[in-house]
Amino acid sequence: MTSSADDVLVTGPEAVLIRSDWTAELTRVPADQRLAFATSPQRIETMLNSLLVNRTLAQRARERGMEKDPIVQRRLMIEMERGLAAMMVERIETDAGAEFDRATEKNLARARELYLINRTKYVVPEEIDVSHILFDVTKRGKDAALAAANDARAKLLAGADITELAPKLSDDTSVTRNKGRLDSGPRGRFDPTFEAAAFALKNPGDVSEPVLTRFGYHVIKLEGRQPSRQMSFDEVQSKILAEMRLKYIEDARESVVAAIRRDPRVTVNQAVVEGLIAKVDIGAPPVNAAPPAPGSSPK
C-alpha cells in the first residue's frame, strides 16, 4: 500500500490528523531515537492523542476568536519564533556534526593526541572479588557478634567452604541469593572500612580478621583480584571521538548564541527596561489582608 502525506490518520468531530502531521511531530524526537520511537504502538498512540487534543482545543480557540486578541497574537508570534529558533539550533548542530564527520583523519589524529595526554583517564581500576559473612551487632550484641565472627574465621582458615557456611551464619539479607559472594568492584563501591580490609588482602583465599562497619562484624574472604590496566587507544577510540564530536557540536551552537548576545550593535533602552521592574512597598499591608478586629490595637 502506497502512502501519502495527506493520508488521514485520525478523524474527530472537530479535527483531523494526517500523515504529514505525524511526520512533522516526529521530528521533535531526537533523530537517533526516532526509529525506536516509531516501533512502539503505545508511543504512536500517545503522540496522536496529544496532537488531536491540541488541534481540537486550538479549533475551539479560533471559534471564540481568541487569535484576534492582540496579546494572543503576540504570544503566538513568540511561540512561533521559539519553535523556529529551536529548529535553527537543530540545523546548526546537524551541520556541525556533518562537518566534524568529514574531517576523519584530522579527528583521528586529535583523538590519539588526547589519548596520550590523558592516559590516566583511560585506566581500568583495580577490582576485587570477595565473599563475606556478616554478624549483626544490633541483633546479636557486639561481644557475641565478635565472638561468632572469630569462630567463623577459624572455620574458614581450617578449610570450611564459605558458600556453605555463609547461608547458615550470615545476617546479610542477601545471603540466600548470593551465598555471601559480592559482585566484584573497584575502590569506592564498598563501605570504606570494609573496602580497606578487603583490598588489604593479598592472595585469593586470604581471610580477614573481623571487620566492624555500620552493618556489623564482617569476615571477608578474597576470591580474586583484577589488577588495574591501561586501556589501549583502540579500546577507547570510539569513546574519545564521540566526546570530541559532542564538544564540536556544543561549541558550534554556543558560538552562534554568544555572538548574538555580544553583538555590539545591540542596544538596550535602559530607562524603559527599568520600568518593567515592579515596585513593591514593603511596609504596605497585603492586598488581601483582613481588616483589624473591632477594639483590637494595632501592632
C-alpha positions, 0 to 999 in steps of 0.5 A: 500500500502506497502512502501519502502525506495527506493520508488521514490518520485520525478523524474527530468531530472537530479535527483531523490528523494526517500523515504529514502531521505525524511526520512533522511531530516526529521530528521533535524526537531526537533523530537517533531515537526516532526509529525506536520511537516509531516501533512502539504502538503505545508511543504512536498512540500517545503522540496522536492523542496529544496532537488531536487534543491540541488541534481540537482545543486550538479549533475551539480557540479560533471559534471564540476568536481568541487569535484576534486578541492582540496579546494572543497574537503576540504570544503566538508570534513568540511561540512561533519564533521559539519553535523556529529558533529551536529548529535553527539550533537543530540545523546548526548542530546537524551541520556541525556534526556533518562537518566534524564527520568529514574531517576523519583523519584530522579527528583521528589524529586529535583523538590519539593526541588526547589519548596520550595526554590523558592516559590516566583517564583511560585506566581500568581500576583495580577490582576485587572479588570477595565473599563475606559473612556478616554478624549483626551487632544490633541483633546479636550484641557486639561481644557475641557478634565478635565472638561468632565472627572469630569462630567463623574465621577459624572455620574458614582458615581450617578449610570450611567452604564459605558458600556453605557456611555463609547461608547458615551464619550470615545476617546479610539479607542477601545471603540466600541469593548470593551465598555471601559472594559480592559482585566484584568492584573497584575502590569506592563501591564498598563501605570504606572500612570494609573496602580497606580490609578487603583490598588489604588482602593479598592472595585469593583465599586470604581471610580477614580478621573481623571487620566492624562497619555500620552493618556489623562484624564482617569476615571477608574472604578474597576470591580474586583480584583484577589488577588495574590496566591501561586501556589501549587507544583502540579500546577507547577510540570510539569513546574519545571521538564521540566526546570530541564530536559532542564538544564540536557540536556544543561549541558550534551552537554556543558560538552562534548564541554568544555572538548574538548576545555580544553583538555590539550593535545591540542596544538596550533602552535602559530607562524603559527596561527599568520600568518593567521592574515592579515596585513593591512597598514593603511596609504596605499591608497585603492586598488581601489582608483582613481588616483589624478586629473591632477594639483590637490595637494595632501592632 
